[in-house]
């Protein structure tokens, strides 16, 4: 029998393992491989794939392991490839489970083991139905064992109507892990009833995160950050946020980028923030695309580049990020990174307004007041500013307040303007404070001060908006109780402190 060269045998084994049977067969015919029969079988049989058994039989059709190879080939070919992969995954998970550390002490919360979104037409082929649409089923939770599937719409849980995902989360979180939840779901236009035991939310996330699931790592970031399950632990939260980002989770890239941008819990690093925003954007996150554009426009963490900002804004718009409409409109309005075009800017601001972007209301109102990109329209401007005020936009309160106080292009309404300026001042807007000082009024409403003192249990005397001795005495009593400087001087700060006290008393009732 001819001796087989060791390098030739190694080459043959590698070719077989790669499934390149033709290469292996050619080499096998050149040499006599009887001494290598067992060695080859030992290597190929461990892989357990049809390709491996075919390779062995091509080389040794009458080999000492040929019968066993044919039997195992028949068995593996009868199994779907997905099943083989599933078994391989399960084996790797079993190995990993042994190394999962014990979770820290935490508050146990019932958890179905599914990811949810609001059911809506367009997201599913099912009939129009409110509910919680299942978008992912954890293979480690009871939901998978009970047969819940992606695309199911949960419409009831323990007899309660489920209109949105939050409803199902609320019901589940009030159930002790291990107890049964009964749900009614819609599947393929048919209603079905399913009962299953709930798992423990934190334990499931902990296991999945340690097995490498990025979304569970990201969920643990929020769990530790907010104390939702375990005790609050910012260090642990940031550790899981970094892990999720390193695992490629787009929203984790974004959250971590914001922390580096603002210096929250980490040292401020604009260059790193920009890099992470770019990663989020490349992963399809529209918010990340918008932030990259904004940083290029401002020159934060990089050289200012309005043209590049415009390109990122366009990508963000395509990804459905409404703030990018306002960003791109601004560039067209000032003529940076794009040719100056008031008409196009006005149109983009309008699209952003339709999507409830507060700053877009203010920007479009200013264009209507100045007649940029179209005729002047003060009525439309007031309508836009009023809507922005309803949405809580502080700068719009200031602008609308100024219009009413001055009577510029609108009918003068000083009391209304002062109320708006005071509201903005209470939010800390310095422009509002200056405006109030210029018109000679206090930054707080004296009548509101008296009303708040009365609600807090301190008698201010007549509620007439004219603070006198009794109001100052009541204010001093409040300051003593609240541990503030006792001077009895009415101020915006005292109004804010009283609001907080009244709100806390109301919440405790």
Residue pairs with C-beta under 8 A, 6 or more apart in sequence:
1 32
1 34
1 35
2 31
2 32
3 35
4 31
4 32
4 33
4 35
4 36
5 31
8 27
8 31
9 33
9 36
9 39
11 27
12 24
12 27
12 28
12 33
12 36
12 40
12 59
13 39
13 40
13 43
15 21
15 23
15 24
15 27
16 24
16 40
16 43
16 44
16 52
16 55
16 56
16 59
17 43
17 44
17 47
17 52
19 49
19 51
19 52
19 55
21 51
21 54
21 55
21 58
24 55
24 58
24 59
25 58
25 59
28 58
28 59
33 40
33 59
33 60
37 60
37 63
37 64
37 65
38 64
38 65
40 56
40 59
40 60
41 56
41 63
41 64
41 65
41 69
44 52
44 53
44 55
44 56
45 52
45 53
45 56
45 65
45 68
45 69
45 72
48 72
48 76
48 84
49 76
49 84
50 73
50 76
50 77
53 69
53 70
53 72
53 73
53 76
54 73
56 63
56 65
56 66
56 69
57 66
57 69
57 70
57 73
60 66
63 69
76 84
93 211
96 210
96 211
96 212
97 207
97 211
99 210
100 206
100 207
100 210
100 211
101 210
103 202
103 203
103 206
103 230
104 230
104 231
105 230
105 231
106 202
106 203
106 229
106 230
106 231
107 202
107 229
107 230
108 176
108 177
108 200
108 202
109 172
109 173
109 177
109 200
109 201
109 202
109 229
110 172
110 173
110 174
110 175
110 176
110 177
110 179
110 181
110 198
110 199
110 200
110 201
111 141
111 172
111 173
111 177
111 198
111 199
111 200
111 201
111 204
112 141
112 142
112 143
112 148
112 168
112 172
112 181
112 196
112 198
112 199
113 137
113 138
113 140
113 141
113 142
113 143
113 144
113 199
113 204
114 134
114 135
114 136
114 137
114 138
114 141
114 143
114 148
115 134
115 135
115 136
115 137
115 215
116 132
116 133
116 134
116 135
116 154
116 165
116 168
116 169
117 123
117 132
117 133
117 135
117 165
118 130
118 132
118 133
118 164
118 165
119 126
119 129
119 130
119 131
119 132
119 133
119 153
120 133
121 128
123 133
124 133
124 151
124 153
126 151
126 153
126 186
126 187
126 188
126 189
127 186
127 189
129 153
129 155
129 186
130 155
130 162
130 163
130 164
131 153
131 154
131 155
131 162
131 163
131 164
131 186
132 153
132 154
132 162
132 164
132 165
132 167
132 168
133 151
133 152
133 153
133 165
134 148
134 149
134 150
134 151
134 152
134 153
134 154
135 150
136 150
136 215
137 143
137 144
137 148
137 149
137 150
138 144
138 204
138 208
140 204
140 207
140 208
141 199
141 204
142 196
142 197
142 198
142 199
143 196
145 196
146 194
146 195
146 196
147 194
148 185
148 194
148 196
149 187
151 187
152 185
152 186
152 187
153 185
153 186
153 187
154 162
154 168
154 183
154 184
154 185
155 161
155 162
155 184
155 185
155 186
155 191
156 162
156 183
156 184
157 167
157 168
157 171
157 172
157 181
157 182
157 183
157 184
158 171
158 175
158 181
158 182
158 183
159 182
160 167
160 171
161 167
162 168
162 171
171 181
172 181
172 198
173 201
175 181
175 198
176 198
177 197
177 198
177 199
177 200
177 201
177 203
178 197
178 198
179 197
179 198
180 195
180 196
180 197
180 198
181 195
181 196
181 197
181 198
182 193
182 194
182 195
183 193
183 194
183 195
183 196
184 191
184 192
184 193
184 194
185 191
185 192
185 194
186 192
201 229
202 223
202 229
202 230
204 216
205 216
205 219
205 220
205 223
206 216
206 220
208 216
209 216
209 217
209 219
209 220
209 240
209 243
212 247
214 244
214 247
214 248
214 249
214 252
215 244
215 249
217 240
217 241
217 243
217 244
217 247
217 249
217 252
218 240
218 241
218 244
218 249
218 251
218 252
218 255
220 236
220 237
220 240
221 237
221 238
221 240
221 241
221 244
221 252
221 255
222 228
222 237
223 229
223 230
223 237
224 230
224 232
224 233
224 234
224 236
224 237
224 240
225 232
225 234
225 237
226 232
230 236
234 265
237 265
238 259
238 265
238 266
241 252
241 255
241 256
241 259
242 256
244 252
245 252
245 253
245 256
245 276
245 279
248 283
250 279
250 280
250 283
250 284
250 285
250 288
251 280
251 285
253 276
253 277
253 279
253 280
253 283
253 285
253 288
254 276
254 277
254 280
254 285
254 287
254 288
254 291
256 276
257 272
257 273
257 274
257 275
257 276
257 277
257 280
257 288
257 291
258 264
258 273
258 291
259 265
259 266
260 266
260 267
260 268
260 269
260 270
260 272
260 273
260 276
261 268
261 270
261 273
261 277
261 291
261 300
262 268
269 301
270 295
270 300
270 301
271 301
271 302
272 301
273 295
273 300
273 301
274 292
274 295
274 300
274 301
274 302
276 288
277 288
277 291
277 292
277 295
278 288
278 292
279 288
280 287
280 288
280 289
280 291
281 288
281 289
281 291
281 292
281 312
281 315
281 316
284 319
285 319
286 316
286 319
286 320
286 321
286 324
287 316
287 321
289 312
289 313
289 315
289 316
289 319
289 321
289 324
290 312
290 313
290 316
290 321
290 323
290 324
290 327
292 312
293 308
293 309
293 310
293 311
293 312
293 313
293 316
293 324
293 327
294 300
294 309
294 327
295 301
295 302
296 302
296 304
296 305
296 306
296 308
296 309
296 312
297 304
297 305
297 306
297 309
297 327
297 331
297 336
297 337
298 304
299 305
305 337
306 331
306 336
306 337
306 338
307 337
307 338
308 337
309 327
309 331
309 337
310 328
310 331
310 337
310 338
312 324
313 324
313 327
313 328
313 331
314 324
314 328
316 323
316 324
316 327
317 324
317 325
317 328
322 352
322 355
322 356
322 357
323 352
323 357
325 348
325 349
325 351
325 352
325 355
325 357
325 360
326 348
326 349
326 352
326 357
326 359
326 360
326 363
328 338
328 348
329 344
329 345
329 346
329 347
329 348
329 349
329 352
329 360
329 363
330 345
330 363
331 337
331 338
332 338
332 339
332 340
332 341
332 342
332 344
332 345
332 348
333 340
333 342
333 345
333 363
333 367
333 372
334 340
335 341
342 367
342 372
342 373
342 374
343 373
343 374
344 373
345 367
345 372
345 373
346 364
346 367
346 372
346 373
346 374
347 373
349 360
349 363
349 364
349 367
350 364
352 360
352 364
353 360
353 361
353 364
353 384
353 387
356 391
358 388
358 391
358 392
358 393
358 396
359 393
359 395
361 384
361 385
361 387
361 388
361 391
361 393
361 396
362 384
362 385
362 388
362 393
362 395
362 396
362 399
364 384
365 380
365 381
365 382
365 384
365 385
365 388
365 396
365 399
366 372
366 381
366 399
367 373
367 374
368 374
368 376
368 377
368 378
368 380
368 381
368 384
369 376
369 378
369 381
369 409
370 376
376 409
378 409
378 410
381 409
382 400
382 403
382 410
385 396
385 399
385 400
385 403
386 400
388 396
389 396
389 397
389 400
389 420
394 424
394 427
394 429
394 432
395 424
395 429
397 420
397 421
397 423
397 424
397 427
397 429
397 432
398 420
398 421
398 424
398 429
398 431
398 432
398 435
400 417
400 420
401 416
401 417
401 418
401 419
401 420
401 421
401 424
401 432
401 435
402 408
402 417
402 421
402 435
403 409
403 410
403 417
404 410
404 412
404 413
404 414
404 416
404 417
404 420
405 412
405 414
405 417
405 418
405 421
405 435
405 439
406 412
406 417
407 413
414 439
418 436
418 439
418 441
419 445
421 432
421 435
421 436
422 432
422 436
422 443
422 444
422 445
424 431
424 432
425 432
425 433
425 436
425 443
425 444
425 492
426 443
426 444
426 492
426 495
426 496
432 443
433 443
436 442
436 443
437 443
442 490
442 492
443 491
443 492
444 490
444 491
444 492
444 494
444 495
445 465
445 495
446 465
446 466
446 467
446 490
447 463
447 464
447 465
448 495
449 460
449 467
449 471
449 475
449 490
449 494
449 495
449 498
450 460
450 461
450 463
450 464
450 465
450 467
450 471
451 463
452 495
452 498
452 499
452 501
452 502
453 459
453 460
453 471
453 474
453 475
453 478
453 498
454 460
454 463
455 502
455 505
456 478
456 498
456 501
456 502
456 505
458 474
458 475
458 477
458 478
459 470
459 474
460 467
460 470
460 471
460 474
460 475
461 468
461 469
461 470
461 471
461 474
467 475
467 490
471 490
472 488
472 489
472 490
473 488
475 488
475 489
475 490
475 494
476 486
476 487
476 488
478 484
478 494
478 497
478 498
478 501
479 485
479 486
479 487
479 488
479 494
480 486
482 497
482 501
484 494
484 497
